[in-house]
C-alpha cells in the first residue's frame, strides 16, 4: 500500500518530545497520530478564530 501523506522532519527539545510521547501513550496513539491530532485541532481552532 502506497502512502500519500507528506513526510515532515522537525527538531524539538527532548523535553517536548518526552511530553508528546507521554500524551500519545495516555491517548493510546502513536506519536505521529498524536502530533496530527494536535495540529488538526489547532488548525480548526484558528479557522474558527479567523471567521469571528
MARLUMTI-505218 format. One record per atom (N, C-alpha, C, O): residue in three letters; atom name; z, y, x; residue number from 1. Coordinates in Angstrom, 3 decimals, decimal comma. Layout:
<rs>
<r><badren>ALA</badren><drenlum>CA</drenlum><w>Z</w><v>Y</v><u>X</u><rose>NUM</rose></r>
...
</rs>
This chain:
<rs>
<r><badren>UNK</badren><drenlum>N</drenlum><w>0,000</w><v>-1,182</v><u>0,847</u><rose>1</rose></r>
<r><badren>UNK</badren><drenlum>CA</drenlum><w>0,000</w><v>0,000</v><u>0,000</u><rose>1</rose></r>
<r><badren>UNK</badren><drenlum>C</drenlum><w>0,000</w><v>1,240</v><u>0,889</u><rose>1</rose></r>
<r><badren>UNK</badren><drenlum>O</drenlum><w>0,819</w><v>1,362</v><u>1,800</u><rose>1</rose></r>
<r><badren>UNK</badren><drenlum>N</drenlum><w>-0,904</w><v>2,136</v><u>0,621</u><rose>2</rose></r>
<r><badren>UNK</badren><drenlum>CA</drenlum><w>-1,015</w><v>3,358</v><u>1,402</u><rose>2</rose></r>
<r><badren>UNK</badren><drenlum>C</drenlum><w>-0,095</w><v>4,423</v><u>0,830</u><rose>2</rose></r>
<r><badren>UNK</badren><drenlum>O</drenlum><w>-0,023</w><v>4,619</v><u>-0,383</u><rose>2</rose></r>
<r><badren>UNK</badren><drenlum>N</drenlum><w>0,602</w><v>5,105</v><u>1,720</u><rose>3</rose></r>
<r><badren>UNK</badren><drenlum>CA</drenlum><w>1,456</w><v>6,208</v><u>1,282</u><rose>3</rose></r>
<r><badren>UNK</badren><drenlum>C</drenlum><w>0,658</w><v>7,506</v><u>1,332</u><rose>3</rose></r>
<r><badren>UNK</badren><drenlum>O</drenlum><w>-0,075</w><v>7,771</v><u>2,284</u><rose>3</rose></r>
<r><badren>UNK</badren><drenlum>N</drenlum><w>0,820</w><v>8,294</v><u>0,296</u><rose>4</rose></r>
<r><badren>UNK</badren><drenlum>CA</drenlum><w>0,098</w><v>9,561</v><u>0,215</u><rose>4</rose></r>
<r><badren>UNK</badren><drenlum>C</drenlum><w>1,018</w><v>10,754</v><u>0,429</u><rose>4</rose></r>
<r><badren>UNK</badren><drenlum>O</drenlum><w>0,565</w><v>11,898</v><u>0,441</u><rose>4</rose></r>
<r><badren>UNK</badren><drenlum>N</drenlum><w>2,303</w><v>10,488</v><u>0,596</u><rose>5</rose></r>
<r><badren>UNK</badren><drenlum>CA</drenlum><w>3,248</w><v>11,579</v><u>0,821</u><rose>5</rose></r>
<r><badren>UNK</badren><drenlum>C</drenlum><w>3,081</w><v>12,133</v><u>2,224</u><rose>5</rose></r>
<r><badren>UNK</badren><drenlum>O</drenlum><w>2,804</w><v>11,395</v><u>3,170</u><rose>5</rose></r>
<r><badren>UNK</badren><drenlum>N</drenlum><w>3,250</w><v>13,421</v><u>2,345</u><rose>6</rose></r>
<r><badren>UNK</badren><drenlum>CA</drenlum><w>3,173</w><v>14,109</v><u>3,628</u><rose>6</rose></r>
<r><badren>UNK</badren><drenlum>C</drenlum><w>4,449</w><v>13,854</v><u>4,414</u><rose>6</rose></r>
<r><badren>UNK</badren><drenlum>O</drenlum><w>5,544</w><v>13,902</v><u>3,855</u><rose>6</rose></r>
<r><badren>UNK</badren><drenlum>N</drenlum><w>4,314</w><v>13,584</v><u>5,712</u><rose>7</rose></r>
<r><badren>UNK</badren><drenlum>CA</drenlum><w>5,487</w><v>13,428</v><u>6,569</u><rose>7</rose></r>
<r><badren>UNK</badren><drenlum>C</drenlum><w>5,830</w><v>14,771</v><u>7,187</u><rose>7</rose></r>
<r><badren>UNK</badren><drenlum>O</drenlum><w>4,954</w><v>15,589</v><u>7,468</u><rose>7</rose></r>
<r><badren>UNK</badren><drenlum>N</drenlum><w>7,136</w><v>14,981</v><u>7,395</u><rose>8</rose></r>
<r><badren>UNK</badren><drenlum>CA</drenlum><w>7,622</w><v>16,232</v><u>7,957</u><rose>8</rose></r>
<r><badren>UNK</badren><drenlum>C</drenlum><w>8,763</w><v>15,920</v><u>8,909</u><rose>8</rose></r>
<r><badren>UNK</badren><drenlum>O</drenlum><w>9,733</w><v>15,266</v><u>8,526</u><rose>8</rose></r>
<r><badren>UNK</badren><drenlum>N</drenlum><w>8,656</w><v>16,376</v><u>10,126</u><rose>9</rose></r>
<r><badren>UNK</badren><drenlum>CA</drenlum><w>9,727</w><v>16,195</v><u>11,102</u><rose>9</rose></r>
<r><badren>UNK</badren><drenlum>C</drenlum><w>10,509</w><v>17,496</v><u>11,217</u><rose>9</rose></r>
<r><badren>UNK</badren><drenlum>O</drenlum><w>9,927</w><v>18,569</v><u>11,378</u><rose>9</rose></r>
<r><badren>UNK</badren><drenlum>N</drenlum><w>11,823</w><v>17,393</v><u>11,135</u><rose>10</rose></r>
<r><badren>UNK</badren><drenlum>CA</drenlum><w>12,679</w><v>18,577</v><u>11,228</u><rose>10</rose></r>
<r><badren>UNK</badren><drenlum>C</drenlum><w>13,816</w><v>18,323</v><u>12,203</u><rose>10</rose></r>
<r><badren>UNK</badren><drenlum>O</drenlum><w>14,181</w><v>17,178</v><u>12,467</u><rose>10</rose></r>
<r><badren>UNK</badren><drenlum>N</drenlum><w>14,362</w><v>19,387</v><u>12,727</u><rose>11</rose></r>
<r><badren>UNK</badren><drenlum>CA</drenlum><w>15,536</w><v>19,305</v><u>13,587</u><rose>11</rose></r>
<r><badren>UNK</badren><drenlum>C</drenlum><w>16,717</w><v>19,881</v><u>12,823</u><rose>11</rose></r>
<r><badren>UNK</badren><drenlum>O</drenlum><w>16,618</w><v>20,940</v><u>12,204</u><rose>11</rose></r>
<r><badren>UNK</badren><drenlum>N</drenlum><w>17,844</w><v>19,163</v><u>12,877</u><rose>12</rose></r>
<r><badren>UNK</badren><drenlum>CA</drenlum><w>19,069</w><v>19,610</v><u>12,215</u><rose>12</rose></r>
<r><badren>UNK</badren><drenlum>C</drenlum><w>20,250</w><v>19,294</v><u>13,107</u><rose>12</rose></r>
<r><badren>UNK</badren><drenlum>O</drenlum><w>20,202</w><v>18,388</v><u>13,939</u><rose>12</rose></r>
<r><badren>UNK</badren><drenlum>N</drenlum><w>21,305</w><v>20,055</v><u>12,917</u><rose>13</rose></r>
<r><badren>UNK</badren><drenlum>CA</drenlum><w>22,544</w><v>19,793</v><u>13,650</u><rose>13</rose></r>
<r><badren>UNK</badren><drenlum>C</drenlum><w>23,063</w><v>18,410</v><u>13,271</u><rose>13</rose></r>
<r><badren>UNK</badren><drenlum>O</drenlum><w>22,907</w><v>17,968</v><u>12,132</u><rose>13</rose></r>
<r><badren>UNK</badren><drenlum>N</drenlum><w>23,676</w><v>17,737</v><u>14,229</u><rose>14</rose></r>
<r><badren>UNK</badren><drenlum>CA</drenlum><w>24,227</w><v>16,400</v><u>13,994</u><rose>14</rose></r>
<r><badren>UNK</badren><drenlum>C</drenlum><w>25,187</w><v>16,396</v><u>12,810</u><rose>14</rose></r>
<r><badren>UNK</badren><drenlum>O</drenlum><w>25,197</w><v>15,459</v><u>12,011</u><rose>14</rose></r>
<r><badren>UNK</badren><drenlum>N</drenlum><w>25,986</w><v>17,439</v><u>12,703</u><rose>15</rose></r>
<r><badren>UNK</badren><drenlum>CA</drenlum><w>26,968</w><v>17,515</v><u>11,628</u><rose>15</rose></r>
<r><badren>UNK</badren><drenlum>C</drenlum><w>26,278</w><v>17,558</v><u>10,264</u><rose>15</rose></r>
<r><badren>UNK</badren><drenlum>O</drenlum><w>26,735</w><v>16,929</v><u>9,309</u><rose>15</rose></r>
<r><badren>UNK</badren><drenlum>N</drenlum><w>25,183</w><v>18,297</v><u>10,182</u><rose>16</rose></r>
<r><badren>UNK</badren><drenlum>CA</drenlum><w>24,434</w><v>18,396</v><u>8,932</u><rose>16</rose></r>
<r><badren>UNK</badren><drenlum>C</drenlum><w>23,842</w><v>17,045</v><u>8,552</u><rose>16</rose></r>
<r><badren>UNK</badren><drenlum>O</drenlum><w>23,907</w><v>16,629</v><u>7,396</u><rose>16</rose></r>
<r><badren>UNK</badren><drenlum>N</drenlum><w>23,271</w><v>16,373</v><u>9,529</u><rose>17</rose></r>
<r><badren>UNK</badren><drenlum>CA</drenlum><w>22,687</w><v>15,051</v><u>9,282</u><rose>17</rose></r>
<r><badren>UNK</badren><drenlum>C</drenlum><w>23,765</w><v>14,069</v><u>8,835</u><rose>17</rose></r>
<r><badren>UNK</badren><drenlum>O</drenlum><w>23,547</w><v>13,280</v><u>7,915</u><rose>17</rose></r>
<r><badren>UNK</badren><drenlum>N</drenlum><w>24,916</w><v>14,115</v><u>9,478</u><rose>18</rose></r>
<r><badren>UNK</badren><drenlum>CA</drenlum><w>26,017</w><v>13,225</v><u>9,093</u><rose>18</rose></r>
<r><badren>UNK</badren><drenlum>C</drenlum><w>26,442</w><v>13,467</v><u>7,646</u><rose>18</rose></r>
<r><badren>UNK</badren><drenlum>O</drenlum><w>26,690</w><v>12,518</v><u>6,902</u><rose>18</rose></r>
<r><badren>UNK</badren><drenlum>N</drenlum><w>26,525</w><v>14,738</v><u>7,249</u><rose>19</rose></r>
<r><badren>UNK</badren><drenlum>CA</drenlum><w>26,901</w><v>15,062</v><u>5,869</u><rose>19</rose></r>
<r><badren>UNK</badren><drenlum>C</drenlum><w>25,830</w><v>14,605</v><u>4,882</u><rose>19</rose></r>
<r><badren>UNK</badren><drenlum>O</drenlum><w>26,147</w><v>14,107</v><u>3,802</u><rose>19</rose></r>
<r><badren>UNK</badren><drenlum>N</drenlum><w>24,565</w><v>14,773</v><u>5,253</u><rose>20</rose></r>
<r><badren>UNK</badren><drenlum>CA</drenlum><w>23,479</w><v>14,319</v><u>4,390</u><rose>20</rose></r>
<r><badren>UNK</badren><drenlum>C</drenlum><w>23,489</w><v>12,800</v><u>4,237</u><rose>20</rose></r>
<r><badren>UNK</badren><drenlum>O</drenlum><w>23,265</w><v>12,280</v><u>3,144</u><rose>20</rose></r>
<r><badren>UNK</badren><drenlum>N</drenlum><w>23,748</w><v>12,095</v><u>5,328</u><rose>21</rose></r>
<r><badren>UNK</badren><drenlum>CA</drenlum><w>23,815</w><v>10,629</v><u>5,273</u><rose>21</rose></r>
<r><badren>UNK</badren><drenlum>C</drenlum><w>24,953</w><v>10,171</v><u>4,374</u><rose>21</rose></r>
<r><badren>UNK</badren><drenlum>O</drenlum><w>24,806</w><v>9,211</v><u>3,617</u><rose>21</rose></r>
<r><badren>UNK</badren><drenlum>N</drenlum><w>26,090</w><v>10,861</v><u>4,458</u><rose>22</rose></r>
<r><badren>UNK</badren><drenlum>CA</drenlum><w>27,236</w><v>10,513</v><u>3,613</u><rose>22</rose></r>
<r><badren>UNK</badren><drenlum>C</drenlum><w>26,899</w><v>10,754</v><u>2,144</u><rose>22</rose></r>
<r><badren>UNK</badren><drenlum>O</drenlum><w>27,200</w><v>9,923</v><u>1,289</u><rose>22</rose></r>
<r><badren>UNK</badren><drenlum>N</drenlum><w>26,277</w><v>11,887</v><u>1,858</u><rose>23</rose></r>
<r><badren>UNK</badren><drenlum>CA</drenlum><w>25,889</w><v>12,193</v><u>0,479</u><rose>23</rose></r>
<r><badren>UNK</badren><drenlum>C</drenlum><w>24,882</w><v>11,164</v><u>-0,037</u><rose>23</rose></r>
<r><badren>UNK</badren><drenlum>O</drenlum><w>24,965</w><v>10,734</v><u>-1,188</u><rose>23</rose></r>
<r><badren>UNK</badren><drenlum>N</drenlum><w>23,945</w><v>10,776</v><u>0,804</u><rose>24</rose></r>
<r><badren>UNK</badren><drenlum>CA</drenlum><w>22,957</w><v>9,767</v><u>0,409</u><rose>24</rose></r>
<r><badren>UNK</badren><drenlum>C</drenlum><w>23,640</w><v>8,446</v><u>0,087</u><rose>24</rose></r>
<r><badren>UNK</badren><drenlum>O</drenlum><w>23,315</w><v>7,798</v><u>-0,908</u><rose>24</rose></r>
<r><badren>UNK</badren><drenlum>N</drenlum><w>24,575</w><v>8,053</v><u>0,919</u><rose>25</rose></r>
<r><badren>UNK</badren><drenlum>CA</drenlum><w>25,313</w><v>6,810</v><u>0,689</u><rose>25</rose></r>
<r><badren>UNK</badren><drenlum>C</drenlum><w>26,107</w><v>6,890</v><u>-0,613</u><rose>25</rose></r>
<r><badren>UNK</badren><drenlum>O</drenlum><w>26,106</w><v>5,949</v><u>-1,406</u><rose>25</rose></r>
<r><badren>UNK</badren><drenlum>N</drenlum><w>26,783</w><v>8,015</v><u>-0,829</u><rose>26</rose></r>
<r><badren>UNK</badren><drenlum>CA</drenlum><w>27,560</w><v>8,213</v><u>-2,055</u><rose>26</rose></r>
<r><badren>UNK</badren><drenlum>C</drenlum><w>26,677</w><v>8,142</v><u>-3,302</u><rose>26</rose></r>
<r><badren>UNK</badren><drenlum>O</drenlum><w>27,110</w><v>7,670</v><u>-4,353</u><rose>26</rose></r>
<r><badren>UNK</badren><drenlum>N</drenlum><w>25,439</w><v>8,615</v><u>-3,172</u><rose>27</rose></r>
<r><badren>UNK</badren><drenlum>CA</drenlum><w>24,497</w><v>8,639</v><u>-4,299</u><rose>27</rose></r>
<r><badren>UNK</badren><drenlum>C</drenlum><w>23,582</w><v>7,418</v><u>-4,337</u><rose>27</rose></r>
<r><badren>UNK</badren><drenlum>O</drenlum><w>22,665</w><v>7,340</v><u>-5,155</u><rose>27</rose></r>
<r><badren>UNK</badren><drenlum>N</drenlum><w>23,842</w><v>6,474</v><u>-3,447</u><rose>28</rose></r>
<r><badren>UNK</badren><drenlum>CA</drenlum><w>23,042</w><v>5,237</v><u>-3,360</u><rose>28</rose></r>
<r><badren>UNK</badren><drenlum>C</drenlum><w>21,565</w><v>5,531</v><u>-3,190</u><rose>28</rose></r>
<r><badren>UNK</badren><drenlum>O</drenlum><w>20,713</w><v>4,951</v><u>-3,863</u><rose>28</rose></r>
<r><badren>UNK</badren><drenlum>N</drenlum><w>21,281</w><v>6,445</v><u>-2,274</u><rose>29</rose></r>
<r><badren>UNK</badren><drenlum>CA</drenlum><w>19,903</w><v>6,821</v><u>-1,962</u><rose>29</rose></r>
<r><badren>UNK</badren><drenlum>C</drenlum><w>19,672</w><v>6,669</v><u>-0,470</u><rose>29</rose></r>
<r><badren>UNK</badren><drenlum>O</drenlum><w>20,614</w><v>6,623</v><u>0,322</u><rose>29</rose></r>
<r><badren>UNK</badren><drenlum>N</drenlum><w>18,407</w><v>6,592</v><u>-0,103</u><rose>30</rose></r>
<r><badren>UNK</badren><drenlum>CA</drenlum><w>18,063</w><v>6,687</v><u>1,310</u><rose>30</rose></r>
<r><badren>UNK</badren><drenlum>C</drenlum><w>18,203</w><v>8,150</v><u>1,716</u><rose>30</rose></r>
<r><badren>UNK</badren><drenlum>O</drenlum><w>18,276</w><v>9,034</v><u>0,862</u><rose>30</rose></r>
<r><badren>UNK</badren><drenlum>N</drenlum><w>18,240</w><v>8,398</v><u>3,004</u><rose>31</rose></r>
<r><badren>UNK</badren><drenlum>CA</drenlum><w>18,311</w><v>9,780</v><u>3,484</u><rose>31</rose></r>
<r><badren>UNK</badren><drenlum>C</drenlum><w>17,088</w><v>10,561</v><u>3,009</u><rose>31</rose></r>
<r><badren>UNK</badren><drenlum>O</drenlum><w>17,205</w><v>11,716</v><u>2,600</u><rose>31</rose></r>
<r><badren>UNK</badren><drenlum>N</drenlum><w>15,930</w><v>9,937</v><u>3,063</u><rose>32</rose></r>
<r><badren>UNK</badren><drenlum>CA</drenlum><w>14,707</w><v>10,593</v><u>2,602</u><rose>32</rose></r>
<r><badren>UNK</badren><drenlum>C</drenlum><w>14,791</w><v>10,940</v><u>1,121</u><rose>32</rose></r>
<r><badren>UNK</badren><drenlum>O</drenlum><w>14,441</w><v>12,051</v><u>0,722</u><rose>32</rose></r>
<r><badren>UNK</badren><drenlum>N</drenlum><w>15,249</w><v>10,004</v><u>0,311</u><rose>33</rose></r>
<r><badren>UNK</badren><drenlum>CA</drenlum><w>15,370</w><v>10,261</v><u>-1,127</u><rose>33</rose></r>
<r><badren>UNK</badren><drenlum>C</drenlum><w>16,381</w><v>11,369</v><u>-1,399</u><rose>33</rose></r>
<r><badren>UNK</badren><drenlum>O</drenlum><w>16,179</w><v>12,192</v><u>-2,292</u><rose>33</rose></r>
<r><badren>UNK</badren><drenlum>N</drenlum><w>17,463</w><v>11,392</v><u>-0,634</u><rose>34</rose></r>
<r><badren>UNK</badren><drenlum>CA</drenlum><w>18,472</w><v>12,443</v><u>-0,798</u><rose>34</rose></r>
<r><badren>UNK</badren><drenlum>C</drenlum><w>17,877</w><v>13,811</v><u>-0,472</u><rose>34</rose></r>
<r><badren>UNK</badren><drenlum>O</drenlum><w>18,071</w><v>14,771</v><u>-1,218</u><rose>34</rose></r>
<r><badren>UNK</badren><drenlum>N</drenlum><w>17,165</w><v>13,896</v><u>0,627</u><rose>35</rose></r>
<r><badren>UNK</badren><drenlum>CA</drenlum><w>16,540</w><v>15,164</v><u>1,011</u><rose>35</rose></r>
<r><badren>UNK</badren><drenlum>C</drenlum><w>15,499</w><v>15,603</v><u>-0,017</u><rose>35</rose></r>
<r><badren>UNK</badren><drenlum>O</drenlum><w>15,428</w><v>16,783</v><u>-0,361</u><rose>35</rose></r>
<r><badren>UNK</badren><drenlum>N</drenlum><w>14,695</w><v>14,665</v><u>-0,507</u><rose>36</rose></r>
<r><badren>UNK</badren><drenlum>CA</drenlum><w>13,708</w><v>15,001</v><u>-1,536</u><rose>36</rose></r>
<r><badren>UNK</badren><drenlum>C</drenlum><w>14,383</w><v>15,543</v><u>-2,784</u><rose>36</rose></r>
<r><badren>UNK</badren><drenlum>O</drenlum><w>13,919</w><v>16,527</v><u>-3,361</u><rose>36</rose></r>
<r><badren>UNK</badren><drenlum>N</drenlum><w>15,466</w><v>14,918</v><u>-3,205</u><rose>37</rose></r>
<r><badren>UNK</badren><drenlum>CA</drenlum><w>16,201</w><v>15,366</v><u>-4,389</u><rose>37</rose></r>
<r><badren>UNK</badren><drenlum>C</drenlum><w>16,747</w><v>16,774</v><u>-4,190</u><rose>37</rose></r>
<r><badren>UNK</badren><drenlum>O</drenlum><w>16,621</w><v>17,622</v><u>-5,073</u><rose>37</rose></r>
<r><badren>UNK</badren><drenlum>N</drenlum><w>17,350</w><v>17,023</v><u>-3,036</u><rose>38</rose></r>
<r><badren>UNK</badren><drenlum>CA</drenlum><w>17,910</w><v>18,347</v><u>-2,744</u><rose>38</rose></r>
<r><badren>UNK</badren><drenlum>C</drenlum><w>16,821</w><v>19,410</v><u>-2,779</u><rose>38</rose></r>
<r><badren>UNK</badren><drenlum>O</drenlum><w>17,000</w><v>20,464</v><u>-3,390</u><rose>38</rose></r>
<r><badren>UNK</badren><drenlum>N</drenlum><w>15,705</w><v>19,144</v><u>-2,132</u><rose>39</rose></r>
<r><badren>UNK</badren><drenlum>CA</drenlum><w>14,615</w><v>20,125</v><u>-2,064</u><rose>39</rose></r>
<r><badren>UNK</badren><drenlum>C</drenlum><w>13,995</w><v>20,339</v><u>-3,445</u><rose>39</rose></r>
<r><badren>UNK</badren><drenlum>O</drenlum><w>13,730</w><v>21,477</v><u>-3,833</u><rose>39</rose></r>
<r><badren>UNK</badren><drenlum>N</drenlum><w>13,761</w><v>19,253</v><u>-4,191</u><rose>40</rose></r>
<r><badren>UNK</badren><drenlum>CA</drenlum><w>13,180</w><v>19,384</v><u>-5,527</u><rose>40</rose></r>
<r><badren>UNK</badren><drenlum>C</drenlum><w>14,087</w><v>20,185</v><u>-6,451</u><rose>40</rose></r>
<r><badren>UNK</badren><drenlum>O</drenlum><w>13,602</w><v>21,026</v><u>-7,206</u><rose>40</rose></r>
<r><badren>UNK</badren><drenlum>N</drenlum><w>15,396</w><v>19,941</v><u>-6,406</u><rose>41</rose></r>
<r><badren>UNK</badren><drenlum>CA</drenlum><w>16,340</w><v>20,701</v><u>-7,232</u><rose>41</rose></r>
<r><badren>UNK</badren><drenlum>C</drenlum><w>16,356</w><v>22,171</v><u>-6,823</u><rose>41</rose></r>
<r><badren>UNK</badren><drenlum>O</drenlum><w>16,421</w><v>23,054</v><u>-7,678</u><rose>41</rose></r>
<r><badren>UNK</badren><drenlum>N</drenlum><w>16,298</w><v>22,431</v><u>-5,534</u><rose>42</rose></r>
<r><badren>UNK</badren><drenlum>CA</drenlum><w>16,283</w><v>23,809</v><u>-5,038</u><rose>42</rose></r>
<r><badren>UNK</badren><drenlum>C</drenlum><w>15,021</w><v>24,531</v><u>-5,516</u><rose>42</rose></r>
<r><badren>UNK</badren><drenlum>O</drenlum><w>15,080</w><v>25,682</v><u>-5,947</u><rose>42</rose></r>
<r><badren>UNK</badren><drenlum>N</drenlum><w>13,880</w><v>23,842</v><u>-5,435</u><rose>43</rose></r>
<r><badren>UNK</badren><drenlum>CA</drenlum><w>12,630</w><v>24,451</v><u>-5,887</u><rose>43</rose></r>
<r><badren>UNK</badren><drenlum>C</drenlum><w>12,671</w><v>24,757</v><u>-7,383</u><rose>43</rose></r>
<r><badren>UNK</badren><drenlum>O</drenlum><w>12,238</w><v>25,830</v><u>-7,805</u><rose>43</rose></r>
<r><badren>UNK</badren><drenlum>N</drenlum><w>13,184</w><v>23,830</v><u>-8,188</u><rose>44</rose></r>
<r><badren>UNK</badren><drenlum>CA</drenlum><w>13,296</w><v>24,062</v><u>-9,630</u><rose>44</rose></r>
<r><badren>UNK</badren><drenlum>C</drenlum><w>14,192</w><v>25,258</v><u>-9,919</u><rose>44</rose></r>
<r><badren>UNK</badren><drenlum>O</drenlum><w>13,872</w><v>26,086</v><u>-10,772</u><rose>44</rose></r>
<r><badren>UNK</badren><drenlum>N</drenlum><w>15,311</w><v>25,351</v><u>-9,212</u><rose>45</rose></r>
<r><badren>UNK</badren><drenlum>CA</drenlum><w>16,242</w><v>26,460</v><u>-9,415</u><rose>45</rose></r>
<r><badren>UNK</badren><drenlum>C</drenlum><w>15,590</w><v>27,789</v><u>-9,039</u><rose>45</rose></r>
<r><badren>UNK</badren><drenlum>O</drenlum><w>15,758</w><v>28,786</v><u>-9,740</u><rose>45</rose></r>
<r><badren>UNK</badren><drenlum>N</drenlum><w>14,849</w><v>27,801</v><u>-7,938</u><rose>46</rose></r>
<r><badren>UNK</badren><drenlum>CA</drenlum><w>14,182</w><v>29,033</v><u>-7,511</u><rose>46</rose></r>
<r><badren>UNK</badren><drenlum>C</drenlum><w>13,089</w><v>29,446</v><u>-8,489</u><rose>46</rose></r>
<r><badren>UNK</badren><drenlum>O</drenlum><w>12,880</w><v>30,638</v><u>-8,714</u><rose>46</rose></r>
<r><badren>UNK</badren><drenlum>N</drenlum><w>12,394</w><v>28,480</v><u>-9,069</u><rose>47</rose></r>
<r><badren>UNK</badren><drenlum>CA</drenlum><w>11,365</w><v>28,800</v><u>-10,057</u><rose>47</rose></r>
<r><badren>UNK</badren><drenlum>C</drenlum><w>11,997</w><v>29,420</v><u>-11,297</u><rose>47</rose></r>
<r><badren>UNK</badren><drenlum>O</drenlum><w>11,447</w><v>30,360</v><u>-11,871</u><rose>47</rose></r>
<r><badren>UNK</badren><drenlum>N</drenlum><w>13,143</w><v>28,901</v><u>-11,711</u><rose>48</rose></r>
<r><badren>UNK</badren><drenlum>CA</drenlum><w>13,851</w><v>29,462</v><u>-12,867</u><rose>48</rose></r>
<r><badren>UNK</badren><drenlum>C</drenlum><w>14,311</w><v>30,884</v><u>-12,564</u><rose>48</rose></r>
<r><badren>UNK</badren><drenlum>O</drenlum><w>14,208</w><v>31,768</v><u>-13,414</u><rose>48</rose></r>
<r><badren>UNK</badren><drenlum>N</drenlum><w>14,819</w><v>31,102</v><u>-11,347</u><rose>49</rose></r>
<r><badren>UNK</badren><drenlum>CA</drenlum><w>15,304</w><v>32,429</v><u>-10,959</u><rose>49</rose></r>
<r><badren>UNK</badren><drenlum>C</drenlum><w>14,159</w><v>33,428</v><u>-10,894</u><rose>49</rose></r>
<r><badren>UNK</badren><drenlum>O</drenlum><w>14,329</w><v>34,591</v><u>-11,262</u><rose>49</rose></r>
<r><badren>UNK</badren><drenlum>N</drenlum><w>13,006</w><v>32,990</v><u>-10,433</u><rose>50</rose></r>
<r><badren>UNK</badren><drenlum>CA</drenlum><w>11,859</w><v>33,880</v><u>-10,304</u><rose>50</rose></r>
<r><badren>UNK</badren><drenlum>C</drenlum><w>11,318</w><v>34,296</v><u>-11,667</u><rose>50</rose></r>
<r><badren>UNK</badren><drenlum>O</drenlum><w>10,784</w><v>35,395</v><u>-11,815</u><rose>50</rose></r>
<r><badren>UNK</badren><drenlum>N</drenlum><w>11,455</w><v>33,426</v><u>-12,658</u><rose>51</rose></r>
<r><badren>UNK</badren><drenlum>CA</drenlum><w>10,968</w><v>33,731</v><u>-14,003</u><rose>51</rose></r>
<r><badren>UNK</badren><drenlum>C</drenlum><w>11,905</w><v>34,660</v><u>-14,760</u><rose>51</rose></r>
<r><badren>UNK</badren><drenlum>O</drenlum><w>11,483</w><v>35,340</v><u>-15,696</u><rose>51</rose></r>
<r><badren>UNK</badren><drenlum>N</drenlum><w>13,165</w><v>34,694</v><u>-14,365</u><rose>52</rose></r>
<r><badren>UNK</badren><drenlum>CA</drenlum><w>14,162</w><v>35,501</v><u>-15,084</u><rose>52</rose></r>
<r><badren>UNK</badren><drenlum>C</drenlum><w>14,032</w><v>36,974</v><u>-14,794</u><rose>52</rose></r>
<r><badren>UNK</badren><drenlum>O</drenlum><w>14,799</w><v>37,778</v><u>-15,324</u><rose>52</rose></r>
</rs>
